[in-house]
């Protein structure tokens, strides 16, 4: 499991993924894996807002 991934989130003992509906890295290699230092979450959130318009 890639706990250093930008999309990995752990809250109240529950582990999840912000990018996908399933935590694929728990069972297999995830094609969306990127280290937190490689991704700017603010840019992603802004892009999502612009896309939703």
LINQUI-V346038 format. One record per pair of residues at least 6 apart in sequence whose C-alpha atoms are under 8 Angstrom apart, sorted by the first residue. I is the first residue (numbers start at 1). J is the second residue. D is the distance in whole Angstrom. If there is no record, write none. Layout:
<<I J D> <I J D>>
This chain:
<<1 25 5> <1 26 5> <1 27 8> <2 8 7> <2 25 6> <2 33 8> <3 9 8> <4 35 6> <4 36 6> <5 33 6> <5 34 5> <5 35 5> <5 36 5> <6 33 8> <6 34 6> <6 35 6> <6 36 4> <6 37 8> <6 39 7> <6 41 8> <7 17 5> <7 18 5> <7 19 6> <7 33 8> <7 36 8> <8 15 7> <8 16 6> <8 17 5> <8 18 6> <9 15 6> <9 16 5> <9 17 6> <9 18 7> <10 16 6> <15 23 8> <16 22 7> <16 23 6> <17 23 5> <19 32 8> <24 30 6>>
